[in-house]
């Protein structure tokens, strides 16, 4: 078994926790596993370092020096984990980005703006230099694994083509773990955090949320993008078909194989064509002032024969896309129900001959310019977009049914670029 274990900052917040994590790694090595460890900075170390360097420099410090200084938090975790592992009789090798000659992950950033002190809010698009990264893992990391040594790798930071330390941005340590897992052909990546896995709700806001023991990649992408603190969606871009993922609490490492949440499948882009011709049912009026309208629409939707393809609502406009074959009775029933409410409705209209193409990809969550590219390629082909409805990793594009074939071909090319 070849495994990557990524320890989050909470699980490394004290020397005692570092030692406890190292004890479990040592146990797995004793069982014959090959383990690579990726570590975050302990606790709030990165924010504290950034606050300090900005204060002493009066904000006058360049991006490479800021990154190099902030990386000291992860470097601390690396050296502490290495020391702890060696105390258990396990050979361990540190990898820190300031040692550029042996650092394995090479990535060039598209954004060199100053780092925020709250790094969780940062988004840093980057280009992984695949050939250089593959070469460096083969040269520096894999030989250690093969002889039973544990590589301990700093998370969140990389080195660019000019040999400057750079930050990978939000989710950077998760990204490091997945890149490492891909490069060493790991069987599993275990993300060790301060929650027992993925829960059905936030335990701070809801009582007794249940543990989700299994999720698909699509589920996890949506949950992460919605704000749950589980795993950053960008990390999933580095999934491989054979890689297993497990999310677990650092207090349950003794049951590594059974605890937490297992994630199944891999992230991939897909284009879905709705086989049904659709009609657009539209409400126009002062909808924001209509108390009870949402409940009325929910009840009406619940009684429909089949699910709507899409729904969008603004203060003056509501639009529901339904199969044309069944829309007329639904239209008549809605008009009847709306007529019994306040006189806020100005018009209820129906337009047929509409098609839907739905694009799905985890990369939509943080890929700048996707909507611009979609609208651009269709505009260049003189295809009018009736509406676009976005929902985390899904984008539904509604066009005239007569334009569907051409639109499908063009949007397929957009997905091919993203997959590449």
C-alpha positions as CSV (number, residue, x, y, z in Angstrom):
1,X,0.0,0.0,0.0
2,X,1.3,3.4,-1.0
3,X,-0.4,6.2,0.8
4,X,-0.2,10.0,1.1
5,X,-1.3,11.4,4.5
6,X,-2.0,15.1,4.7
7,X,-2.1,16.7,8.2
8,X,-4.1,19.9,8.5
9,X,-3.1,22.8,10.8
10,X,-5.4,21.8,13.6
11,X,-4.0,18.3,13.7
12,X,-0.4,19.8,14.1
13,X,-1.3,22.6,16.5
14,X,0.8,21.3,19.4
15,X,4.0,19.2,19.7
16,X,1.8,16.5,21.3
17,X,-0.4,16.3,18.3
18,X,2.6,16.2,15.9
19,X,4.0,13.3,17.9
20,X,0.6,11.5,17.9
21,X,0.4,11.8,14.1
22,X,3.9,10.6,13.7
23,X,3.1,7.5,15.9
24,X,0.4,6.5,13.5
25,X,2.6,7.0,10.5
26,X,5.3,4.9,12.1
27,X,2.7,2.1,12.7
28,X,1.8,2.0,9.1
29,X,5.4,2.0,8.0
30,X,6.0,-0.9,10.4
31,X,3.2,-2.8,8.6
32,X,5.1,-2.4,5.3
33,X,3.3,0.6,3.8
34,X,5.0,3.3,1.8
35,X,3.9,6.6,3.2
36,X,4.5,10.2,2.1
37,X,3.4,12.9,4.5
38,X,2.2,16.4,3.6
39,X,1.9,19.0,6.3
40,X,0.2,22.4,6.8
41,X,1.5,25.1,9.1
42,X,0.5,24.5,12.8
43,X,-2.7,26.4,13.9
44,X,-2.7,30.0,12.7
45,X,1.0,30.2,12.0
46,X,0.8,31.4,8.4
47,X,-1.6,34.3,9.2
48,X,0.7,35.3,12.2
49,X,3.8,35.3,10.0
50,X,2.1,37.4,7.3
51,X,0.8,39.9,9.8
52,X,4.3,40.2,11.3
53,X,6.2,40.8,8.0
54,X,3.6,43.3,6.8
55,X,3.9,45.2,10.1
56,X,7.7,45.4,10.2
57,X,7.9,46.3,6.5
58,X,5.0,48.8,6.6
59,X,3.5,46.7,3.7
60,X,6.6,47.2,1.6
61,X,7.7,43.6,0.9
62,X,7.6,41.9,-2.5
63,X,5.6,38.7,-3.3
64,X,8.5,36.2,-3.4
65,X,10.0,37.4,-0.1
66,X,6.5,37.3,1.5
67,X,5.9,33.7,0.3
68,X,9.4,32.6,1.5
69,X,8.8,34.0,4.9
70,X,5.2,32.7,5.2
71,X,6.5,29.2,4.2
72,X,8.3,29.1,7.5
73,X,5.1,27.9,9.1
74,X,4.9,24.8,7.0
75,X,8.7,24.4,7.3
76,X,8.3,24.2,11.1
77,X,5.7,21.4,10.7
78,X,8.0,19.5,8.3
79,X,11.0,19.6,10.7
80,X,8.8,18.7,13.7
81,X,7.2,15.7,11.9
82,X,10.6,14.5,10.7
83,X,12.0,14.7,14.2
84,X,9.0,12.9,15.6
85,X,9.2,10.1,13.0
86,X,12.9,9.6,13.6
87,X,12.2,9.3,17.3
88,X,10.0,6.3,16.5
89,X,12.9,4.7,14.5
90,X,11.4,5.7,11.1
91,X,13.7,7.2,8.4
92,X,12.2,10.5,7.3
93,X,13.3,13.1,4.7
94,X,12.2,16.7,4.8
95,X,11.2,18.6,1.6
96,X,10.8,22.4,1.9
97,X,10.4,24.8,-1.0
98,X,13.3,27.1,0.2
99,X,15.6,24.1,-0.7
100,X,14.8,24.7,-4.4
101,X,17.4,22.2,-5.7
102,X,15.4,19.2,-4.4
103,X,11.9,20.6,-4.1
104,X,9.6,18.5,-6.4
105,X,6.5,20.7,-7.3
106,X,7.1,23.3,-9.9
107,X,4.3,25.7,-10.7
108,X,4.0,29.2,-12.2
109,X,1.3,31.5,-10.8
110,X,-1.0,33.7,-12.9
111,X,-1.4,36.1,-9.9
112,X,1.4,37.6,-8.0
113,X,-0.7,40.1,-5.9
114,X,0.2,40.4,-2.2
115,X,-0.8,37.5,0.0
116,X,-3.8,38.1,2.3
117,X,-3.2,37.4,6.0
118,X,-6.3,35.1,5.9
119,X,-4.9,32.7,3.3
120,X,-8.1,30.6,3.3
121,X,-9.8,33.4,1.2
122,X,-7.1,33.5,-1.4
123,X,-7.5,32.0,-4.9
124,X,-4.3,31.6,-6.9
125,X,-4.6,30.1,-10.4
126,X,-1.4,28.4,-11.3
127,X,0.1,26.2,-14.1
128,X,1.7,23.0,-12.9
129,X,4.9,22.4,-14.8
130,X,4.2,18.7,-15.3
131,X,7.4,17.6,-17.0
132,X,9.6,19.3,-14.4
133,X,7.4,18.0,-11.5
134,X,7.4,14.4,-12.8
135,X,11.2,14.5,-13.2
136,X,11.8,15.9,-9.7
137,X,9.5,13.4,-8.0
138,X,11.3,10.6,-9.8
139,X,14.7,11.9,-8.9
140,X,14.2,13.1,-5.3
141,X,11.0,11.6,-3.8
142,X,10.4,8.1,-5.2
143,X,13.9,6.7,-4.3
144,X,13.2,7.5,-0.6
145,X,9.8,5.7,-0.7
146,X,11.3,2.6,-2.2
147,X,13.7,2.1,0.7
148,X,11.1,2.8,3.4
149,X,11.9,6.4,4.1
150,X,9.0,8.8,4.6
151,X,9.2,12.0,2.6
152,X,7.7,14.8,4.6
153,X,6.6,17.5,2.2
154,X,5.6,21.1,2.9
155,X,2.0,21.9,1.8
156,X,0.6,25.1,0.3
157,X,3.8,26.3,-1.4
158,X,5.6,25.5,-4.6
159,X,8.6,26.8,-6.5
160,X,8.1,28.5,-9.9
161,X,10.3,28.3,-13.0
162,X,12.4,31.2,-11.8
163,X,13.1,29.2,-8.5
164,X,11.0,31.6,-6.4
165,X,8.8,30.2,-3.6
166,X,5.1,30.8,-4.5
167,X,1.8,30.2,-2.7
168,X,-0.7,27.8,-4.3
169,X,-3.6,29.7,-2.7
170,X,-6.8,28.5,-1.0
171,X,-6.7,24.7,-0.5
172,X,-3.0,24.7,-1.3
173,X,-2.1,21.9,1.2
174,X,-4.8,19.7,-0.2
175,X,-3.5,20.4,-3.7
176,X,0.0,19.5,-2.6
177,X,-1.3,16.2,-1.3
178,X,-3.1,15.3,-4.5
179,X,-0.2,16.3,-6.7
180,X,2.1,14.2,-4.5
181,X,-0.4,11.2,-4.7
182,X,-0.5,11.5,-8.4
183,X,3.2,11.7,-8.9
184,X,4.0,8.7,-6.7
185,X,1.1,6.6,-8.0
186,X,-0.4,6.4,-4.5
187,X,-3.3,4.0,-3.7
188,X,-4.9,6.5,-1.3
189,X,-4.7,10.0,-0.1
190,X,-5.9,10.6,3.5
191,X,-6.9,14.1,4.5
192,X,-6.5,14.4,8.3
193,X,-8.5,17.3,9.7
194,X,-10.5,18.3,12.8
195,X,-13.8,16.8,11.8
196,X,-14.8,13.1,11.6
197,X,-15.4,13.3,7.9
198,X,-18.1,14.9,5.8
199,X,-21.3,15.5,7.8
200,X,-24.8,16.0,6.6
201,X,-24.9,19.5,8.2
202,X,-22.7,21.9,10.1
203,X,-22.6,20.6,13.7
204,X,-22.3,24.2,15.0
205,X,-25.7,24.9,13.5
206,X,-27.6,21.6,13.5
207,X,-28.1,18.9,16.1
208,X,-26.7,15.4,15.5
209,X,-25.6,15.6,11.9
210,X,-24.9,12.2,10.5
211,X,-21.5,11.1,9.1
212,X,-21.5,10.4,5.3
213,X,-19.4,7.3,5.0
214,X,-19.3,7.4,1.2
215,X,-19.5,10.2,-1.3
216,X,-19.0,10.5,-5.1
217,X,-16.6,13.1,-6.4
218,X,-19.5,15.1,-7.8
219,X,-21.1,15.2,-4.3
220,X,-17.9,16.3,-2.7
221,X,-17.2,19.0,-5.3
222,X,-20.7,20.5,-4.7
223,X,-20.4,20.3,-0.9
224,X,-16.9,21.9,-0.9
225,X,-17.9,24.6,-3.3
226,X,-21.0,25.4,-1.1
227,X,-18.6,26.4,1.7
228,X,-18.3,23.2,3.8
229,X,-14.7,22.9,5.3
230,X,-13.9,19.5,3.9
231,X,-11.6,19.6,0.8
232,X,-11.0,22.3,-1.7
233,X,-12.5,21.5,-5.1
234,X,-9.3,22.5,-6.9
235,X,-7.5,19.6,-5.3
236,X,-9.8,17.2,-7.1
237,X,-8.5,18.4,-10.5
238,X,-5.5,16.2,-9.7
239,X,-7.4,13.0,-9.1
240,X,-6.6,9.9,-11.0
241,X,-9.0,7.0,-11.6
242,X,-7.1,4.6,-9.3
243,X,-6.7,7.0,-6.4
244,X,-8.9,6.5,-3.3
245,X,-9.6,9.5,-1.0
246,X,-10.4,9.4,2.7
247,X,-11.4,12.4,4.9
248,X,-11.0,11.7,8.7
249,X,-10.6,13.2,12.1
250,X,-7.0,13.3,13.6
251,X,-8.5,11.7,16.7
252,X,-9.5,8.6,14.7
253,X,-6.2,7.7,13.1
254,X,-6.2,4.4,14.9
255,X,-9.1,3.3,12.7
256,X,-7.7,4.8,9.5
257,X,-9.1,2.1,7.3
258,X,-12.7,2.3,8.8
259,X,-13.2,5.9,9.9
260,X,-14.2,9.1,8.1
261,X,-15.6,9.5,4.7
262,X,-14.5,7.6,1.6
263,X,-14.7,9.5,-1.8
264,X,-15.4,7.4,-4.9
265,X,-14.8,8.1,-8.6
266,X,-12.9,11.0,-10.1
267,X,-13.5,14.5,-11.2
268,X,-14.4,14.8,-14.9
269,X,-16.0,17.2,-17.2
270,X,-19.3,16.2,-18.9
271,X,-21.8,17.7,-21.3
272,X,-25.5,16.6,-21.0
273,X,-28.1,17.3,-23.6
274,X,-31.6,17.3,-22.4
275,X,-33.5,15.0,-24.8
276,X,-36.8,16.8,-24.3
277,X,-37.9,19.9,-26.1
278,X,-38.6,22.5,-23.4
279,X,-41.0,25.5,-22.9
280,X,-40.3,28.5,-20.9
281,X,-43.1,29.4,-18.5
282,X,-42.6,33.0,-17.3
283,X,-44.1,35.1,-14.6
284,X,-43.7,38.9,-14.7
285,X,-44.7,41.3,-11.9
286,X,-43.9,42.7,-8.5
287,X,-42.8,39.3,-7.2
288,X,-40.7,40.6,-4.4
289,X,-43.7,42.0,-2.7
290,X,-45.8,38.9,-3.1
291,X,-45.8,37.1,0.3
292,X,-46.3,33.4,-0.1
293,X,-45.4,33.2,-3.7
294,X,-42.4,30.9,-3.1
295,X,-44.7,28.5,-1.1
296,X,-47.3,28.6,-3.9
297,X,-44.7,27.8,-6.6
298,X,-43.2,25.0,-4.5
299,X,-46.6,23.4,-4.0
300,X,-47.3,23.7,-7.7
301,X,-43.9,22.3,-8.7
302,X,-44.4,19.4,-6.3
303,X,-47.6,18.4,-8.1
304,X,-46.0,18.4,-11.6
305,X,-45.6,15.3,-13.6
306,X,-41.8,15.3,-13.7
307,X,-39.1,17.7,-12.6
308,X,-38.4,21.1,-14.2
309,X,-35.2,21.5,-16.2
310,X,-34.4,24.8,-14.5
311,X,-35.9,27.6,-12.4
312,X,-34.7,31.2,-12.0
313,X,-36.3,33.9,-9.9
314,X,-35.6,37.7,-9.6
315,X,-37.7,40.4,-7.9
316,X,-39.7,41.0,-11.1
317,X,-39.3,37.8,-13.1
318,X,-39.6,34.1,-12.6
319,X,-38.9,31.5,-15.2
320,X,-39.5,27.7,-15.1
321,X,-38.4,25.4,-17.9
322,X,-40.7,22.4,-18.4
323,X,-41.1,19.7,-21.1
324,X,-43.2,21.0,-23.9
325,X,-45.2,17.8,-24.0
326,X,-46.7,18.4,-20.6
327,X,-46.5,22.2,-20.1
328,X,-50.0,23.3,-21.2
329,X,-51.9,21.7,-18.3
330,X,-49.2,22.9,-15.9
331,X,-49.6,26.4,-17.3
332,X,-53.3,26.4,-16.9
333,X,-53.1,25.2,-13.3
334,X,-50.5,27.7,-12.3
335,X,-52.6,30.6,-13.8
336,X,-55.6,29.4,-11.8
337,X,-53.6,29.3,-8.5
338,X,-51.9,32.7,-9.2
339,X,-55.3,34.3,-10.0
340,X,-56.4,33.5,-6.4
341,X,-53.5,35.5,-4.9
342,X,-52.8,39.3,-4.7
343,X,-53.0,41.3,-8.0
344,X,-49.2,41.5,-8.2
345,X,-48.9,39.3,-11.4
346,X,-48.8,41.3,-14.7
347,X,-48.3,38.4,-17.1
348,X,-47.9,34.6,-17.4
349,X,-46.5,33.6,-20.7
350,X,-45.3,30.5,-22.5
351,X,-42.6,30.1,-25.1
352,X,-41.7,26.7,-26.7
353,X,-38.9,25.4,-28.9
354,X,-36.2,25.6,-26.3
355,X,-33.3,23.2,-25.6
356,X,-31.0,22.7,-22.7
357,X,-27.3,21.8,-22.6
358,X,-25.7,21.3,-19.2
359,X,-22.0,21.4,-18.6
360,X,-20.6,19.9,-15.5
361,X,-17.0,20.2,-14.2
362,X,-15.4,20.8,-10.8
363,X,-13.2,23.3,-12.4
364,X,-16.1,25.7,-13.0
365,X,-16.0,26.5,-9.3
366,X,-12.8,28.5,-9.4
367,X,-12.0,28.7,-13.2
368,X,-12.1,32.4,-14.2
369,X,-13.7,33.2,-17.5
370,X,-15.7,30.0,-18.1
371,X,-19.0,31.9,-18.6
372,X,-17.2,34.4,-20.9
373,X,-15.9,31.5,-23.0
374,X,-19.3,29.9,-23.2
375,X,-21.1,33.0,-24.2
376,X,-18.2,34.0,-26.6
377,X,-18.2,30.8,-28.6
378,X,-22.0,30.8,-29.0
379,X,-22.0,34.5,-29.9
380,X,-19.4,34.0,-32.6
381,X,-21.6,31.3,-34.1
382,X,-24.7,33.7,-34.0
383,X,-26.4,31.5,-31.4
384,X,-28.6,33.4,-29.0
385,X,-28.6,32.4,-25.4
386,X,-32.1,32.5,-23.9
387,X,-30.8,32.0,-20.3
388,X,-27.8,30.6,-18.4
389,X,-28.4,29.1,-14.9
390,X,-25.4,28.3,-12.8
391,X,-25.2,26.0,-9.8
392,X,-21.8,25.4,-8.3
393,X,-20.2,22.9,-10.8
394,X,-23.1,22.9,-13.2
395,X,-23.9,25.4,-15.9
396,X,-27.2,25.0,-17.8
397,X,-27.4,26.9,-21.1
398,X,-30.8,27.3,-22.8
399,X,-30.9,28.0,-26.5
400,X,-33.4,27.6,-29.3
401,X,-34.0,23.9,-30.2
402,X,-32.9,24.6,-33.8
403,X,-29.5,25.7,-32.5
404,X,-28.9,22.7,-30.3
405,X,-26.7,20.6,-32.6
406,X,-24.3,23.5,-33.3
407,X,-24.2,24.6,-29.7
408,X,-23.5,21.1,-28.4
409,X,-20.5,20.9,-30.8
410,X,-19.1,24.2,-29.7
411,X,-19.6,23.6,-25.9
412,X,-18.0,20.2,-26.3
413,X,-14.8,22.0,-27.4
414,X,-15.0,24.2,-24.3
415,X,-15.1,21.1,-22.1
416,X,-12.2,19.5,-24.0
417,X,-10.1,22.5,-23.2
418,X,-11.0,22.3,-19.5
419,X,-10.3,18.6,-19.4
420,X,-6.9,19.2,-21.0
